[in-house]
C-alpha cells in the first residue's frame, strides 16, 4: 500500500494537505493482467517506449483510479466507484496526476509502490503456462455462458473451494 501526501489549494483558497491511499491486490493485478486487450505487465514493460502521450495519460488515469481507496477506522482498505468518481474530480487527484506524469521516474516509483512484484509474476505465469484456461475464461466472459465451465482444479492445492454449509 502506498500512502501519498498531496498539498493543494482547495476551493476556499486554503492550503490543504491530504493523505491518499493506493493499493492493488493480487486479484486485481491478475484481472488487469488477463482481462484486458493488453496485459498489465506488457504495458509496464513498454510504457517507457510509448510515444503516444494519450495512451500514457489513459494508462496513468486507469492505474491511479483502480488503485485508489480509503482507509476505514478499523484499518480496512475500501474501494468503490463512488469514491473513485469523487477522487477523479478533486484537486487532490489533479495534483497527484501531474506529479506522476512529470517524469518517467515518478511514474515508475508510483507503479512500483502499488504493484506487488509477486502478484505481477503470478499473473504472468497464469498467462504464460495456462493459456488454454485464459482462452476458456475469456470465452465464457464474452458469451456469459458459465454453466459448462469446469471449475475443478485438479492438482491445485491453492484453489478456492465453494461449500454449501447451510445443511
C-alpha positions as CSV (number, residue, x, y, z in Angstrom):
1,X,0.0,0.0,0.0
2,X,1.1,3.5,-0.8
3,X,0.3,6.4,1.3
4,X,0.9,9.6,-0.6
5,X,0.6,13.1,0.9
6,X,-0.5,15.8,-1.5
7,X,-0.8,19.6,-0.9
8,X,-3.2,21.7,-2.8
9,X,-5.3,24.8,-2.6
10,X,-8.9,24.0,-2.0
11,X,-11.9,25.9,-3.5
12,X,-11.9,28.2,-0.5
13,X,-8.3,29.3,-1.2
14,X,-6.9,27.4,1.8
15,X,-3.8,25.2,1.5
16,X,-4.8,21.6,2.3
17,X,-2.7,18.5,3.0
18,X,-4.4,15.2,2.3
19,X,-3.2,11.6,2.7
20,X,-4.2,9.5,-0.3
21,X,-4.0,5.7,-0.3
22,X,-3.4,3.3,-3.2
23,X,-3.1,-0.4,-3.4
24,X,-3.6,-3.2,-6.0
25,X,-4.4,-6.6,-4.6
26,X,-3.1,-9.8,-6.2
27,X,-6.6,-10.5,-7.6
28,X,-6.8,-7.0,-9.2
29,X,-3.4,-7.5,-10.7
30,X,-4.4,-10.8,-12.2
31,X,-7.6,-9.2,-13.5
32,X,-5.6,-6.4,-15.1
33,X,-3.1,-8.9,-16.5
34,X,-5.6,-11.3,-18.0
35,X,-8.9,-9.5,-18.8
36,X,-7.8,-6.6,-20.9
37,X,-6.8,-6.4,-24.6
38,X,-3.2,-5.8,-23.4
39,X,-1.7,-7.3,-20.2
40,X,-0.6,-5.1,-17.4
41,X,2.9,-6.5,-17.5
42,X,3.2,-5.7,-21.2
43,X,2.0,-2.1,-20.5
44,X,4.5,-1.7,-17.7
45,X,7.4,-3.0,-19.9
46,X,6.5,-0.8,-22.8
47,X,5.2,2.4,-21.3
48,X,8.7,4.0,-21.3
49,X,8.9,3.4,-25.1
50,X,5.4,4.7,-25.8
51,X,5.4,7.9,-27.9
52,X,1.6,8.3,-27.9
53,X,1.0,10.7,-25.0
54,X,-2.7,10.0,-24.8
55,X,-2.0,6.3,-24.2
56,X,0.3,7.2,-21.4
57,X,-2.2,9.5,-19.8
58,X,-5.0,6.9,-20.1
59,X,-2.8,4.3,-18.6
60,X,-1.9,6.5,-15.6
61,X,-5.5,7.5,-15.1
62,X,-6.7,3.9,-15.2
63,X,-4.0,2.6,-12.8
64,X,-4.4,5.5,-10.3
65,X,-8.2,5.2,-10.1
66,X,-8.1,1.4,-10.0
67,X,-5.6,1.6,-7.0
68,X,-7.3,4.4,-5.2
69,X,-9.2,3.7,-2.0
70,X,-9.8,4.9,1.5
71,X,-8.8,3.6,4.9
72,X,-11.5,2.9,7.4
73,X,-11.3,3.5,11.1
74,X,-10.9,-0.3,11.7
75,X,-7.9,-0.4,9.3
76,X,-9.6,-1.9,6.2
77,X,-9.0,-0.5,2.7
78,X,-12.2,0.1,0.8
79,X,-12.7,1.0,-2.9
80,X,-15.9,1.9,-4.5
81,X,-16.8,3.5,-7.8
82,X,-18.3,6.5,-6.0
83,X,-15.0,7.0,-4.2
84,X,-13.1,6.9,-7.5
85,X,-15.5,9.3,-9.2
86,X,-15.3,11.8,-6.3
87,X,-11.5,11.5,-6.2
88,X,-11.2,11.9,-10.0
89,X,-13.0,15.2,-9.8
90,X,-10.9,16.5,-7.0
91,X,-7.9,18.9,-6.9
92,X,-6.0,16.2,-4.9
93,X,-6.3,13.9,-8.0
94,X,-5.1,16.7,-10.3
95,X,-2.1,17.4,-8.2
96,X,-1.2,13.7,-7.9
97,X,-1.8,13.1,-11.6
98,X,0.5,16.0,-12.6
99,X,3.2,14.8,-10.2
100,X,3.1,11.2,-11.6
101,X,3.3,12.5,-15.1
102,X,6.2,14.9,-14.6
103,X,8.9,12.3,-15.5
104,X,9.4,8.6,-16.0
105,X,11.0,8.1,-12.5
106,X,7.8,9.5,-10.8
107,X,5.6,7.1,-12.8
108,X,7.9,4.1,-12.2
109,X,8.0,5.0,-8.5
110,X,4.2,5.1,-8.2
111,X,3.7,1.9,-10.1
112,X,6.4,0.0,-8.1
113,X,4.8,1.2,-4.9
114,X,1.3,-0.2,-5.7
115,X,2.1,-3.3,-7.7
116,X,3.4,-6.2,-5.7
117,X,6.1,-7.9,-7.8
118,X,5.0,-11.3,-6.7
119,X,1.4,-10.7,-7.9
120,X,2.6,-9.5,-11.3
121,X,4.8,-12.5,-11.7
122,X,1.9,-14.8,-10.7
123,X,-0.3,-13.1,-13.3
124,X,2.4,-13.5,-16.0
125,X,2.7,-17.2,-15.1
126,X,-1.0,-17.8,-15.5
127,X,-1.0,-16.1,-18.8
128,X,2.1,-18.0,-20.0
129,X,1.6,-21.5,-18.6
130,X,-2.2,-21.8,-18.8
131,X,-3.2,-20.0,-22.0
132,X,-6.0,-22.5,-22.7
133,X,-7.6,-21.7,-19.3
134,X,-7.4,-18.0,-20.0
135,X,-8.9,-18.5,-23.5
136,X,-11.7,-20.5,-21.9
137,X,-12.4,-17.9,-19.3
138,X,-12.3,-15.2,-22.0
139,X,-14.8,-17.1,-24.0
140,X,-17.2,-17.5,-21.0
141,X,-16.9,-13.9,-20.2
142,X,-17.7,-12.8,-23.7
143,X,-20.7,-15.2,-24.1
144,X,-21.9,-15.1,-20.5
145,X,-22.2,-18.9,-20.5
146,X,-20.7,-20.1,-17.2
147,X,-22.8,-23.3,-16.8
148,X,-20.4,-25.5,-18.6
149,X,-17.2,-24.1,-17.1
150,X,-15.2,-26.8,-15.4
151,X,-14.3,-25.2,-12.2
152,X,-12.5,-28.2,-10.8
153,X,-8.8,-27.5,-10.2
154,X,-7.1,-30.8,-10.5
155,X,-3.8,-30.7,-8.6
156,X,-4.2,-27.1,-7.5
157,X,-3.8,-27.0,-3.7
158,X,-4.4,-23.3,-3.6
159,X,-7.8,-23.5,-5.2
160,X,-10.8,-21.8,-3.6
161,X,-13.5,-24.3,-2.8
162,X,-17.1,-23.4,-2.6
163,X,-19.0,-25.4,0.0
164,X,-22.6,-25.1,0.9
165,X,-22.6,-25.0,4.7
166,X,-26.3,-24.3,5.1
167,X,-27.2,-28.1,5.5
